[in-house]
Amino acid sequence: MMTKVQGVEHLTGDLRASFELQALAQTRADMDTVQAMSGQLQSQTLPALPKPKGLRSCGGGRRLLGVQFPA
């Protein structure tokens, strides 16, 4: 049991820098950037792409991407 406790303490110590305010602020800024990029991809880039024959809407393109590249 003591070995597990020491392992958790060691892991917590290794991750401590990730929980500092500056690191958390950077993570939030990075996530905001990813969210903005995703929004732009969906609202501007995908609708502006040429539509293959038979693809009538942007929703169809999203479905096609979902089939080709499932999450």
Predicted model as a PDB file, atoms N, CA, C, CB and O in Angstrom, pLDDT in the B-factor column:
MODEL        1                                                                  
ATOM      1  N   MET A   1       0.825  -1.189   0.000  1.00 64.00           N  
ATOM      2  CA  MET A   1       0.000   0.000   0.000  1.00 64.00           C  
ATOM      3  C   MET A   1       0.870   1.255   0.000  1.00 64.00           C  
ATOM      4  CB  MET A   1      -0.939  -0.003   1.206  1.00 64.00           C  
ATOM      5  O   MET A   1       0.564   2.225  -0.693  1.00 64.00           O  
ATOM      6  N   MET A   2       1.927   1.237   0.757  1.00 70.00           N  
ATOM      7  CA  MET A   2       2.802   2.405   0.842  1.00 70.00           C  
ATOM      8  C   MET A   2       3.447   2.715  -0.505  1.00 70.00           C  
ATOM      9  CB  MET A   2       3.882   2.181   1.900  1.00 70.00           C  
ATOM     10  O   MET A   2       3.673   3.881  -0.829  1.00 70.00           O  
ATOM     11  N   THR A   3       3.743   1.689  -1.288  1.00 81.00           N  
ATOM     12  CA  THR A   3       4.341   1.883  -2.604  1.00 81.00           C  
ATOM     13  C   THR A   3       3.390   2.633  -3.517  1.00 81.00           C  
ATOM     14  CB  THR A   3       4.722   0.541  -3.227  1.00 81.00           C  
ATOM     15  O   THR A   3       3.814   3.506  -4.274  1.00 81.00           O  
ATOM     16  N   LYS A   4       2.096   2.299  -3.452  1.00 81.00           N  
ATOM     17  CA  LYS A   4       1.097   2.985  -4.269  1.00 81.00           C  
ATOM     18  C   LYS A   4       0.986   4.440  -3.863  1.00 81.00           C  
ATOM     19  CB  LYS A   4      -0.265   2.298  -4.149  1.00 81.00           C  
ATOM     20  O   LYS A   4       0.891   5.317  -4.722  1.00 81.00           O  
ATOM     21  N   VAL A   5       0.996   4.708  -2.574  1.00 81.00           N  
ATOM     22  CA  VAL A   5       0.913   6.081  -2.081  1.00 81.00           C  
ATOM     23  C   VAL A   5       2.120   6.873  -2.558  1.00 81.00           C  
ATOM     24  CB  VAL A   5       0.822   6.108  -0.538  1.00 81.00           C  
ATOM     25  O   VAL A   5       1.984   8.016  -2.994  1.00 81.00           O  
ATOM     26  N   GLN A   6       3.278   6.282  -2.478  1.00 87.00           N  
ATOM     27  CA  GLN A   6       4.494   6.958  -2.943  1.00 87.00           C  
ATOM     28  C   GLN A   6       4.422   7.213  -4.446  1.00 87.00           C  
ATOM     29  CB  GLN A   6       5.747   6.120  -2.603  1.00 87.00           C  
ATOM     30  O   GLN A   6       4.869   8.257  -4.921  1.00 87.00           O  
ATOM     31  N   GLY A   7       3.862   6.262  -5.197  1.00 86.00           N  
ATOM     32  CA  GLY A   7       3.713   6.428  -6.641  1.00 86.00           C  
ATOM     33  C   GLY A   7       2.797   7.592  -6.976  1.00 86.00           C  
ATOM     34  O   GLY A   7       3.077   8.374  -7.884  1.00 86.00           O  
ATOM     35  N   VAL A   8       1.702   7.703  -6.239  1.00 86.00           N  
ATOM     36  CA  VAL A   8       0.770   8.812  -6.460  1.00 86.00           C  
ATOM     37  C   VAL A   8       1.437  10.133  -6.108  1.00 86.00           C  
ATOM     38  CB  VAL A   8      -0.517   8.622  -5.627  1.00 86.00           C  
ATOM     39  O   VAL A   8       1.289  11.117  -6.834  1.00 86.00           O  
ATOM     40  N   GLU A   9       2.153  10.162  -5.027  1.00 87.00           N  
ATOM     41  CA  GLU A   9       2.867  11.380  -4.632  1.00 87.00           C  
ATOM     42  C   GLU A   9       3.895  11.777  -5.690  1.00 87.00           C  
ATOM     43  CB  GLU A   9       3.559  11.180  -3.271  1.00 87.00           C  
ATOM     44  O   GLU A   9       4.050  12.958  -6.002  1.00 87.00           O  
ATOM     45  N   HIS A  10       4.584  10.796  -6.231  1.00 88.00           N  
ATOM     46  CA  HIS A  10       5.584  11.057  -7.269  1.00 88.00           C  
ATOM     47  C   HIS A  10       4.910  11.624  -8.519  1.00 88.00           C  
ATOM     48  CB  HIS A  10       6.364   9.763  -7.617  1.00 88.00           C  
ATOM     49  O   HIS A  10       5.394  12.591  -9.108  1.00 88.00           O  
ATOM     50  N   LEU A  11       3.794  11.018  -8.919  1.00 87.00           N  
ATOM     51  CA  LEU A  11       3.055  11.482 -10.084  1.00 87.00           C  
ATOM     52  C   LEU A  11       2.534  12.901  -9.866  1.00 87.00           C  
ATOM     53  CB  LEU A  11       1.894  10.531 -10.393  1.00 87.00           C  
ATOM     54  O   LEU A  11       2.638  13.749 -10.752  1.00 87.00           O  
ATOM     55  N   THR A  12       1.980  13.152  -8.699  1.00 87.00           N  
ATOM     56  CA  THR A  12       1.477  14.489  -8.384  1.00 87.00           C  
ATOM     57  C   THR A  12       2.605  15.505  -8.449  1.00 87.00           C  
ATOM     58  CB  THR A  12       0.817  14.512  -6.994  1.00 87.00           C  
ATOM     59  O   THR A  12       2.415  16.612  -8.952  1.00 87.00           O  
ATOM     60  N   GLY A  13       3.754  15.146  -7.953  1.00 86.00           N  
ATOM     61  CA  GLY A  13       4.907  16.045  -8.020  1.00 86.00           C  
ATOM     62  C   GLY A  13       5.325  16.329  -9.451  1.00 86.00           C  
ATOM     63  O   GLY A  13       5.688  17.457  -9.784  1.00 86.00           O  
ATOM     64  N   ASP A  14       5.275  15.305 -10.301  1.00 87.00           N  
ATOM     65  CA  ASP A  14       5.639  15.477 -11.713  1.00 87.00           C  
ATOM     66  C   ASP A  14       4.657  16.395 -12.436  1.00 87.00           C  
ATOM     67  CB  ASP A  14       5.693  14.117 -12.418  1.00 87.00           C  
ATOM     68  O   ASP A  14       5.043  17.140 -13.337  1.00 87.00           O  
ATOM     69  N   LEU A  15       3.405  16.339 -12.043  1.00 87.00           N  
ATOM     70  CA  LEU A  15       2.373  17.133 -12.711  1.00 87.00           C  
ATOM     71  C   LEU A  15       2.161  18.514 -12.092  1.00 87.00           C  
ATOM     72  CB  LEU A  15       1.077  16.382 -12.693  1.00 87.00           C  
ATOM     73  O   LEU A  15       1.418  19.327 -12.641  1.00 87.00           O  
ATOM     74  N   ARG A  16       2.786  18.779 -10.989  1.00 88.00           N  
ATOM     75  CA  ARG A  16       2.555  20.023 -10.246  1.00 88.00           C  
ATOM     76  C   ARG A  16       2.699  21.270 -11.121  1.00 88.00           C  
ATOM     77  CB  ARG A  16       3.519  20.112  -9.078  1.00 88.00           C  
ATOM     78  O   ARG A  16       1.897  22.196 -11.006  1.00 88.00           O  
ATOM     79  N   ALA A  17       3.696  21.303 -11.979  1.00 87.00           N  
ATOM     80  CA  ALA A  17       3.912  22.486 -12.828  1.00 87.00           C  
ATOM     81  C   ALA A  17       2.743  22.703 -13.784  1.00 87.00           C  
ATOM     82  CB  ALA A  17       5.218  22.342 -13.626  1.00 87.00           C  
ATOM     83  O   ALA A  17       2.459  23.838 -14.167  1.00 87.00           O  
ATOM     84  N   SER A  18       2.073  21.638 -14.167  1.00 86.00           N  
ATOM     85  CA  SER A  18       0.925  21.748 -15.078  1.00 86.00           C  
ATOM     86  C   SER A  18      -0.272  22.421 -14.426  1.00 86.00           C  
ATOM     87  CB  SER A  18       0.520  20.374 -15.575  1.00 86.00           C  
ATOM     88  O   SER A  18      -1.159  22.919 -15.119  1.00 86.00           O  
ATOM     89  N   PHE A  19      -0.305  22.441 -13.112  1.00 86.00           N  
ATOM     90  CA  PHE A  19      -1.435  23.008 -12.391  1.00 86.00           C  
ATOM     91  C   PHE A  19      -1.176  24.440 -11.913  1.00 86.00           C  
ATOM     92  CB  PHE A  19      -1.774  22.133 -11.211  1.00 86.00           C  
ATOM     93  O   PHE A  19      -2.022  25.028 -11.240  1.00 86.00           O  
ATOM     94  N   GLU A  20      -0.032  24.993 -12.251  1.00 92.00           N  
ATOM     95  CA  GLU A  20       0.246  26.377 -11.863  1.00 92.00           C  
ATOM     96  C   GLU A  20      -0.580  27.316 -12.721  1.00 92.00           C  
ATOM     97  CB  GLU A  20       1.754  26.703 -11.997  1.00 92.00           C  
ATOM     98  O   GLU A  20      -0.956  26.974 -13.843  1.00 92.00           O  
ATOM     99  N   LEU A  21      -0.863  28.500 -12.195  1.00 93.00           N  
ATOM    100  CA  LEU A  21      -1.739  29.452 -12.878  1.00 93.00           C  
ATOM    101  C   LEU A  21      -1.275  29.786 -14.288  1.00 93.00           C  
ATOM    102  CB  LEU A  21      -1.837  30.717 -12.075  1.00 93.00           C  
ATOM    103  O   LEU A  21      -2.093  29.871 -15.204  1.00 93.00           O  
ATOM    104  N   GLN A  22       0.016  29.973 -14.473  1.00 94.00           N  
ATOM    105  CA  GLN A  22       0.529  30.313 -15.800  1.00 94.00           C  
ATOM    106  C   GLN A  22       0.291  29.167 -16.793  1.00 94.00           C  
ATOM    107  CB  GLN A  22       2.031  30.645 -15.722  1.00 94.00           C  
ATOM    108  O   GLN A  22      -0.093  29.411 -17.937  1.00 94.00           O  
ATOM    109  N   ALA A  23       0.514  27.930 -16.365  1.00 92.00           N  
ATOM    110  CA  ALA A  23       0.295  26.778 -17.241  1.00 92.00           C  
ATOM    111  C   ALA A  23      -1.186  26.618 -17.559  1.00 92.00           C  
ATOM    112  CB  ALA A  23       0.840  25.494 -16.592  1.00 92.00           C  
ATOM    113  O   ALA A  23      -1.544  26.299 -18.693  1.00 92.00           O  
ATOM    114  N   LEU A  24      -2.046  26.835 -16.574  1.00 93.00           N  
ATOM    115  CA  LEU A  24      -3.484  26.742 -16.807  1.00 93.00           C  
ATOM    116  C   LEU A  24      -3.958  27.836 -17.759  1.00 93.00           C  
ATOM    117  CB  LEU A  24      -4.246  26.832 -15.482  1.00 93.00           C  
ATOM    118  O   LEU A  24      -4.809  27.589 -18.613  1.00 93.00           O  
ATOM    119  N   ALA A  25      -3.416  29.034 -17.618  1.00 95.00           N  
ATOM    120  CA  ALA A  25      -3.775  30.129 -18.521  1.00 95.00           C  
ATOM    121  C   ALA A  25      -3.338  29.811 -19.950  1.00 95.00           C  
ATOM    122  CB  ALA A  25      -3.137  31.452 -18.049  1.00 95.00           C  
ATOM    123  O   ALA A  25      -4.070  30.103 -20.896  1.00 95.00           O  
ATOM    124  N   GLN A  26      -2.166  29.223 -20.117  1.00 95.00           N  
ATOM    125  CA  GLN A  26      -1.689  28.856 -21.449  1.00 95.00           C  
ATOM    126  C   GLN A  26      -2.559  27.763 -22.060  1.00 95.00           C  
ATOM    127  CB  GLN A  26      -0.230  28.393 -21.385  1.00 95.00           C  
ATOM    128  O   GLN A  26      -2.870  27.802 -23.250  1.00 95.00           O  
ATOM    129  N   THR A  27      -2.949  26.795 -21.246  1.00 94.00           N  
ATOM    130  CA  THR A  27      -3.831  25.739 -21.725  1.00 94.00           C  
ATOM    131  C   THR A  27      -5.161  26.320 -22.176  1.00 94.00           C  
ATOM    132  CB  THR A  27      -4.052  24.686 -20.637  1.00 94.00           C  
ATOM    133  O   THR A  27      -5.687  25.922 -23.215  1.00 94.00           O  
ATOM    134  N   ARG A  28      -5.717  27.259 -21.406  1.00 96.00           N  
ATOM    135  CA  ARG A  28      -6.982  27.908 -21.776  1.00 96.00           C  
ATOM    136  C   ARG A  28      -6.815  28.665 -23.089  1.00 96.00           C  
ATOM    137  CB  ARG A  28      -7.457  28.872 -20.655  1.00 96.00           C  
ATOM    138  O   ARG A  28      -7.687  28.591 -23.956  1.00 96.00           O  
ATOM    139  N   ALA A  29      -5.709  29.393 -23.251  1.00 97.00           N  
ATOM    140  CA  ALA A  29      -5.459  30.130 -24.493  1.00 97.00           C  
ATOM    141  C   ALA A  29      -5.333  29.174 -25.674  1.00 97.00           C  
ATOM    142  CB  ALA A  29      -4.185  30.985 -24.367  1.00 97.00           C  
ATOM    143  O   ALA A  29      -5.853  29.453 -26.754  1.00 97.00           O  
ATOM    144  N   ASP A  30      -4.656  28.067 -25.479  1.00 97.00           N  
ATOM    145  CA  ASP A  30      -4.521  27.064 -26.542  1.00 97.00           C  
ATOM    146  C   ASP A  30      -5.884  26.487 -26.925  1.00 97.00           C  
ATOM    147  CB  ASP A  30      -3.574  25.934 -26.097  1.00 97.00           C  
ATOM    148  O   ASP A  30      -6.173  26.321 -28.110  1.00 97.00           O  
ATOM    149  N   MET A  31      -6.710  26.184 -25.944  1.00 97.00           N  
ATOM    150  CA  MET A  31      -8.035  25.631 -26.211  1.00 97.00           C  
ATOM    151  C   MET A  31      -8.919  26.654 -26.925  1.00 97.00           C  
ATOM    152  CB  MET A  31      -8.699  25.177 -24.901  1.00 97.00           C  
ATOM    153  O   MET A  31      -9.707  26.290 -27.799  1.00 97.00           O  
ATOM    154  N   ASP A  32      -8.794  27.927 -26.560  1.00 97.00           N  
ATOM    155  CA  ASP A  32      -9.548  28.980 -27.241  1.00 97.00           C  
ATOM    156  C   ASP A  32      -9.141  29.070 -28.709  1.00 97.00           C  
ATOM    157  CB  ASP A  32      -9.332  30.336 -26.545  1.00 97.00           C  
ATOM    158  O   ASP A  32      -9.986  29.274 -29.581  1.00 97.00           O  
ATOM    159  N   THR A  33      -7.843  28.916 -28.980  1.00 97.00           N  
ATOM    160  CA  THR A  33      -7.343  28.945 -30.356  1.00 97.00           C  
ATOM    161  C   THR A  33      -7.897  27.768 -31.159  1.00 97.00           C  
ATOM    162  CB  THR A  33      -5.802  28.921 -30.369  1.00 97.00           C  
ATOM    163  O   THR A  33      -8.340  27.942 -32.294  1.00 97.00           O  
ATOM    164  N   VAL A  34      -7.873  26.587 -30.577  1.00 96.00           N  
ATOM    165  CA  VAL A  34      -8.403  25.400 -31.255  1.00 96.00           C  
ATOM    166  C   VAL A  34      -9.895  25.576 -31.527  1.00 96.00           C  
ATOM    167  CB  VAL A  34      -8.155  24.127 -30.406  1.00 96.00           C  
ATOM    168  O   VAL A  34     -10.372  25.221 -32.605  1.00 96.00           O  
ATOM    169  N   GLN A  35     -10.637  26.124 -30.555  1.00 96.00           N  
ATOM    170  CA  GLN A  35     -12.073  26.346 -30.734  1.00 96.00           C  
ATOM    171  C   GLN A  35     -12.323  27.341 -31.869  1.00 96.00           C  
ATOM    172  CB  GLN A  35     -12.711  26.858 -29.422  1.00 96.00           C  
ATOM    173  O   GLN A  35     -13.224  27.136 -32.682  1.00 96.00           O  
ATOM    174  N   ALA A  36     -11.544  28.400 -31.927  1.00 96.00           N  
ATOM    175  CA  ALA A  36     -11.699  29.398 -32.995  1.00 96.00           C  
ATOM    176  C   ALA A  36     -11.384  28.782 -34.362  1.00 96.00           C  
ATOM    177  CB  ALA A  36     -10.779  30.618 -32.734  1.00 96.00           C  
ATOM    178  O   ALA A  36     -12.088  29.040 -35.339  1.00 96.00           O  
ATOM    179  N   MET A  37     -10.340  27.979 -34.428  1.00 95.00           N  
ATOM    180  CA  MET A  37      -9.986  27.323 -35.689  1.00 95.00           C  
ATOM    181  C   MET A  37     -11.093  26.369 -36.133  1.00 95.00           C  
ATOM    182  CB  MET A  37      -8.655  26.562 -35.544  1.00 95.00           C  
ATOM    183  O   MET A  37     -11.430  26.319 -37.316  1.00 95.00           O  
ATOM    184  N   SER A  38     -11.647  25.629 -35.212  1.00 94.00           N  
ATOM    185  CA  SER A  38     -12.727  24.701 -35.526  1.00 94.00           C  
ATOM    186  C   SER A  38     -13.957  25.458 -36.026  1.00 94.00           C  
ATOM    187  CB  SER A  38     -13.085  23.854 -34.292  1.00 94.00           C  
ATOM    188  O   SER A  38     -14.599  25.046 -36.992  1.00 94.00           O  
ATOM    189  N   GLY A  39     -14.272  26.549 -35.370  1.00 93.00           N  
ATOM    190  CA  GLY A  39     -15.407  27.361 -35.790  1.00 93.00           C  
ATOM    191  C   GLY A  39     -15.218  27.919 -37.190  1.00 93.00           C  
ATOM    192  O   GLY A  39     -16.147  27.916 -37.998  1.00 93.00           O  
ATOM    193  N   GLN A  40     -14.019  28.394 -37.472  1.00 93.00           N  
ATOM    194  CA  GLN A  40     -13.732  28.939 -38.802  1.00 93.00           C  
ATOM    195  C   GLN A  40     -13.782  27.840 -39.863  1.00 93.00           C  
ATOM    196  CB  GLN A  40     -12.351  29.627 -38.816  1.00 93.00           C  
ATOM    197  O   GLN A  40     -14.279  28.058 -40.968  1.00 93.00           O  
ATOM    198  N   LEU A  41     -13.274  26.679 -39.526  1.00 91.00           N  
ATOM    199  CA  LEU A  41     -13.323  25.553 -40.469  1.00 91.00           C  
ATOM    200  C   LEU A  41     -14.772  25.231 -40.832  1.00 91.00           C  
ATOM    201  CB  LEU A  41     -12.629  24.301 -39.868  1.00 91.00           C  
ATOM    202  O   LEU A  41     -15.103  25.043 -42.003  1.00 91.00           O  
ATOM    203  N   GLN A  42     -15.630  25.169 -39.815  1.00 88.00           N  
ATOM    204  CA  GLN A  42     -17.020  24.798 -40.052  1.00 88.00           C  
ATOM    205  C   GLN A  42     -17.840  25.912 -40.692  1.00 88.00           C  
ATOM    206  CB  GLN A  42     -17.658  24.389 -38.761  1.00 88.00           C  
ATOM    207  O   GLN A  42     -18.718  25.639 -41.511  1.00 88.00           O  
ATOM    208  N   SER A  43     -17.565  27.165 -40.328  1.00 91.00           N  
ATOM    209  CA  SER A  43     -18.415  28.254 -40.814  1.00 91.00           C  
ATOM    210  C   SER A  43     -17.929  28.885 -42.110  1.00 91.00           C  
ATOM    211  CB  SER A  43     -18.516  29.312 -39.769  1.00 91.00           C  
ATOM    212  O   SER A  43     -18.733  29.446 -42.854  1.00 91.00           O  
ATOM    213  N   GLN A  44     -16.622  28.806 -42.401  1.00 91.00           N  
ATOM    214  CA  GLN A  44     -16.089  29.482 -43.578  1.00 91.00           C  
ATOM    215  C   GLN A  44     -15.429  28.528 -44.575  1.00 91.00           C  
ATOM    216  CB  GLN A  44     -15.096  30.524 -43.152  1.00 91.00           C  
ATOM    217  O   GLN A  44     -15.748  28.546 -45.764  1.00 91.00           O  
ATOM    218  N   THR A  45     -14.525  27.711 -44.090  1.00 87.00           N  
ATOM    219  CA  THR A  45     -13.728  26.883 -44.992  1.00 87.00           C  
ATOM    220  C   THR A  45     -14.557  25.798 -45.672  1.00 87.00           C  
ATOM    221  CB  THR A  45     -12.585  26.248 -44.234  1.00 87.00           C  
ATOM    222  O   THR A  45     -14.555  25.695 -46.898  1.00 87.00           O  
ATOM    223  N   LEU A  46     -15.262  24.993 -44.890  1.00 81.00           N  
ATOM    224  CA  LEU A  46     -16.036  23.895 -45.478  1.00 81.00           C  
ATOM    225  C   LEU A  46     -17.125  24.395 -46.436  1.00 81.00           C  
ATOM    226  CB  LEU A  46     -16.673  23.062 -44.371  1.00 81.00           C  
ATOM    227  O   LEU A  46     -17.272  23.837 -47.524  1.00 81.00           O  
ATOM    228  N   PRO A  47     -17.885  25.422 -46.068  1.00 82.00           N  
ATOM    229  CA  PRO A  47     -18.895  25.895 -47.012  1.00 82.00           C  
ATOM    230  C   PRO A  47     -18.299  26.461 -48.305  1.00 82.00           C  
ATOM    231  CB  PRO A  47     -19.747  26.947 -46.352  1.00 82.00           C  
ATOM    232  O   PRO A  47     -18.965  26.454 -49.341  1.00 82.00           O  
ATOM    233  N   ALA A  48     -17.065  26.947 -48.262  1.00 82.00           N  
ATOM    234  CA  ALA A  48     -16.442  27.546 -49.440  1.00 82.00           C  
ATOM    235  C   ALA A  48     -15.818  26.515 -50.376  1.00 82.00           C  
ATOM    236  CB  ALA A  48     -15.391  28.532 -49.011  1.00 82.00           C  
ATOM    237  O   ALA A  48     -15.469  26.843 -51.510  1.00 82.00           O  
ATOM    238  N   LEU A  49     -15.675  25.288 -49.922  1.00 78.00           N  
ATOM    239  CA  LEU A  49     -15.081  24.252 -50.766  1.00 78.00           C  
ATOM    240  C   LEU A  49     -16.026  23.908 -51.912  1.00 78.00           C  
ATOM    241  CB  LEU A  49     -14.756  22.987 -49.937  1.00 78.00           C  
ATOM    242  O   LEU A  49     -17.246  23.939 -51.744  1.00 78.00           O  
ATOM    243  N   PRO A  50     -15.471  23.584 -53.068  1.00 73.00           N  
ATOM    244  CA  PRO A  50     -16.338  23.143 -54.169  1.00 73.00           C  
ATOM    245  C   PRO A  50     -17.104  21.892 -53.765  1.00 73.00           C  
ATOM    246  CB  PRO A  50     -15.510  22.873 -55.448  1.00 73.00           C  
ATOM    247  O   PRO A  50     -16.557  20.998 -53.120  1.00 73.00           O  
ATOM    248  N   LYS A  51     -18.347  21.837 -54.141  1.00 69.00           N  
ATOM    249  CA  LYS A  51     -19.180  20.692 -53.772  1.00 69.00           C  
ATOM    250  C   LYS A  51     -19.102  19.618 -54.860  1.00 69.00           C  
ATOM    251  CB  LYS A  51     -20.652  21.134 -53.547  1.00 69.00           C  
ATOM    252  O   LYS A  51     -19.391  19.891 -56.025  1.00 69.00           O  
ATOM    253  N   PRO A  52     -18.714  18.406 -54.482  1.00 66.00           N  
ATOM    254  CA  PRO A  52     -18.723  17.304 -55.447  1.00 66.00           C  
ATOM    255  C   PRO A  52     -20.138  17.055 -55.955  1.00 66.00           C  
ATOM    256  CB  PRO A  52     -18.149  16.018 -54.814  1.00 66.00           C  
ATOM    257  O   PRO A  52     -21.112  17.361 -55.267  1.00 66.00           O  
ATOM    258  N   LYS A  53     -20.249  16.512 -57.135  1.00 62.00           N  
ATOM    259  CA  LYS A  53     -21.551  16.207 -57.725  1.00 62.00           C  
ATOM    260  C   LYS A  53     -22.365  15.342 -56.770  1.00 62.00           C  
ATOM    261  CB  LYS A  53     -21.384  15.497 -59.089  1.00 62.00           C  
ATOM    262  O   LYS A  53     -21.865  14.359 -56.224  1.00 62.00           O  
ATOM    263  N   GLY A  54     -23.602  15.715 -56.579  1.00 56.00           N  
ATOM    264  CA  GLY A  54     -24.478  14.953 -55.703  1.00 56.00           C  
ATOM    265  C   GLY A  54     -24.447  15.424 -54.260  1.00 56.00           C  
ATOM    266  O   GLY A  54     -25.248  14.955 -53.452  1.00 56.00           O  
ATOM    267  N   LEU A  55     -23.562  16.323 -53.916  1.00 61.00           N  
ATOM    268  CA  LEU A  55     -23.477  16.838 -52.556  1.00 61.00           C  
ATOM    269  C   LEU A  55     -24.153  18.203 -52.557  1.00 61.00           C  
ATOM    270  CB  LEU A  55     -21.982  16.928 -52.054  1.00 61.00           C  
ATOM    271  O   LEU A  55     -23.575  19.181 -53.032  1.00 61.00           O  
ATOM    272  N   ARG A  56     -25.356  18.275 -52.036  1.00 62.00           N  
ATOM    273  CA  ARG A  56     -26.159  19.482 -52.176  1.00 62.00           C  
ATOM    274  C   ARG A  56     -25.990  20.479 -51.035  1.00 62.00           C  
ATOM    275  CB  ARG A  56     -27.591  19.109 -52.287  1.00 62.00           C  
ATOM    276  O   ARG A  56     -26.317  21.654 -51.202  1.00 62.00           O  
ATOM    277  N   SER A  57     -25.498  20.051 -49.904  1.00 62.00           N  
ATOM    278  CA  SER A  57     -25.433  20.961 -48.762  1.00 62.00           C  
ATOM    279  C   SER A  57     -24.141  20.755 -47.982  1.00 62.00           C  
ATOM    280  CB  SER A  57     -26.646  20.759 -47.842  1.00 62.00           C  
ATOM    281  O   SER A  57     -23.440  19.755 -48.137  1.00 62.00           O  
ATOM    282  N   CYS A  58     -23.860  21.728 -47.150  1.00 59.00           N  
ATOM    283  CA  CYS A  58     -22.684  21.616 -46.269  1.00 59.00           C  
ATOM    284  C   CYS A  58     -22.892  20.470 -45.280  1.00 59.00           C  
ATOM    285  CB  CYS A  58     -22.428  22.958 -45.503  1.00 59.00           C  
ATOM    286  O   CYS A  58     -21.939  19.796 -44.890  1.00 59.00           O  
ATOM    287  N   GLY A  59     -24.156  20.254 -44.876  1.00 66.00           N  
ATOM    288  CA  GLY A  59     -24.442  19.140 -43.974  1.00 66.00           C  
ATOM    289  C   GLY A  59     -24.070  17.810 -44.602  1.00 66.00           C  
ATOM    290  O   GLY A  59     -23.593  16.904 -43.918  1.00 66.00           O  
ATOM    291  N   GLY A  60     -24.289  17.693 -45.916  1.00 67.00           N  
ATOM    292  CA  GLY A  60     -23.891  16.473 -46.616  1.00 67.00           C  
ATOM    293  C   GLY A  60     -22.391  16.285 -46.583  1.00 67.00           C  
ATOM    294  O   GLY A  60     -21.900  15.164 -46.448  1.00 67.00           O  
ATOM    295  N   GLY A  61     -21.654  17.391 -46.708  1.00 67.00           N  
ATOM    296  CA  GLY A  61     -20.197  17.333 -46.632  1.00 67.00           C  
ATOM    297  C   GLY A  61     -19.729  16.900 -45.258  1.00 67.00           C  
ATOM    298  O   GLY A  61     -18.786  16.120 -45.126  1.00 67.00           O  
ATOM    299  N   ARG A  62     -20.396  17.412 -44.235  1.00 72.00           N  
ATOM    300  CA  ARG A  62     -20.040  17.009 -42.872  1.00 72.00           C  
ATOM    301  C   ARG A  62     -20.307  15.521 -42.664  1.00 72.00           C  
ATOM    302  CB  ARG A  62     -20.825  17.841 -41.838  1.00 72.00           C  
ATOM    303  O   ARG A  62     -19.517  14.816 -42.036  1.00 72.00           O  
ATOM    304  N   ARG A  63     -21.447  15.052 -43.207  1.00 75.00           N  
ATOM    305  CA  ARG A  63     -21.747  13.621 -43.083  1.00 75.00           C  
ATOM    306  C   ARG A  63     -20.692  12.790 -43.809  1.00 75.00           C  
ATOM    307  CB  ARG A  63     -23.153  13.308 -43.646  1.00 75.00           C  
ATOM    308  O   ARG A  63     -20.245  11.760 -43.303  1.00 75.00           O  
ATOM    309  N   LEU A  64     -20.296  13.249 -45.006  1.00 72.00           N  
ATOM    310  CA  LEU A  64     -19.271  12.540 -45.769  1.00 72.00           C  
ATOM    311  C   LEU A  64     -17.957  12.494 -44.993  1.00 72.00           C  
ATOM    312  CB  LEU A  64     -19.057  13.211 -47.137  1.00 72.00           C  
ATOM    313  O   LEU A  64     -17.308  11.450 -44.929  1.00 72.00           O  
ATOM    314  N   LEU A  65     -17.568  13.619 -44.406  1.00 75.00           N  
ATOM    315  CA  LEU A  65     -16.349  13.640 -43.595  1.00 75.00           C  
ATOM    316  C   LEU A  65     -16.484  12.707 -42.397  1.00 75.00           C  
ATOM    317  CB  LEU A  65     -16.038  15.072 -43.122  1.00 75.00           C  
ATOM    318  O   LEU A  65     -15.528  12.034 -42.012  1.00 75.00           O  
ATOM    319  N   GLY A  66     -17.676  12.674 -41.812  1.00 75.00           N  
ATOM    320  CA  GLY A  66     -17.903  11.792 -40.666  1.00 75.00           C  
ATOM    321  C   GLY A  66     -17.766  10.325 -41.031  1.00 75.00           C  
ATOM    322  O   GLY A  66     -17.304   9.516 -40.226  1.00 75.00           O  
ATOM    323  N   VAL A  67     -18.170   9.984 -42.255  1.00 76.00           N  
ATOM    324  CA  VAL A  67     -18.037   8.598 -42.718  1.00 76.00           C  
ATOM    325  C   VAL A  67     -16.569   8.293 -43.024  1.00 76.00           C  
ATOM    326  CB  VAL A  67     -18.921   8.348 -43.978  1.00 76.00           C  
ATOM    327  O   VAL A  67     -16.059   7.236 -42.654  1.00 76.00           O  
ATOM    328  N   GLN A  68     -15.899   9.218 -43.697  1.00 77.00           N  
ATOM    329  CA  GLN A  68     -14.516   9.001 -44.088  1.00 77.00           C  
ATOM    330  C   GLN A  68     -13.562   9.049 -42.884  1.00 77.00           C  
ATOM    331  CB  GLN A  68     -14.106  10.040 -45.122  1.00 77.00           C  
ATOM    332  O   GLN A  68     -12.589   8.298 -42.817  1.00 77.00           O  
ATOM    333  N   PHE A  69     -13.859   9.940 -41.945  1.00 80.00           N  
ATOM    334  CA  PHE A  69     -12.969  10.146 -40.798  1.00 80.00           C  
ATOM    335  C   PHE A  69     -13.797  10.144 -39.505  1.00 80.00           C  
ATOM    336  CB  PHE A  69     -12.173  11.487 -40.944  1.00 80.00           C  
ATOM    337  O   PHE A  69     -14.011  11.207 -38.922  1.00 80.00           O  
ATOM    338  N   PRO A  70     -14.258   8.996 -39.052  1.00 75.00           N  
ATOM    339  CA  PRO A  70     -15.091   8.958 -37.843  1.00 75.00           C  
ATOM    340  C   PRO A  70     -14.303   9.427 -36.626  1.00 75.00           C  
ATOM    341  CB  PRO A  70     -15.632   7.538 -37.604  1.00 75.00           C  
ATOM    342  O   PRO A  70     -13.093   9.224 -36.529  1.00 75.00           O  
ATOM    343  N   ALA A  71     -15.013  10.053 -35.709  1.00 68.00           N  
ATOM    344  CA  ALA A  71     -14.381  10.584 -34.490  1.00 68.00           C  
ATOM    345  C   ALA A  71     -13.957   9.476 -33.569  1.00 68.00           C  
ATOM    346  CB  ALA A  71     -15.323  11.523 -33.757  1.00 68.00           C  
ATOM    347  O   ALA A  71     -13.410   9.740 -32.498  1.00 68.00           O  
TER     348      ALA A  71                                                      
ENDMDL                                                                          
END                                                                             
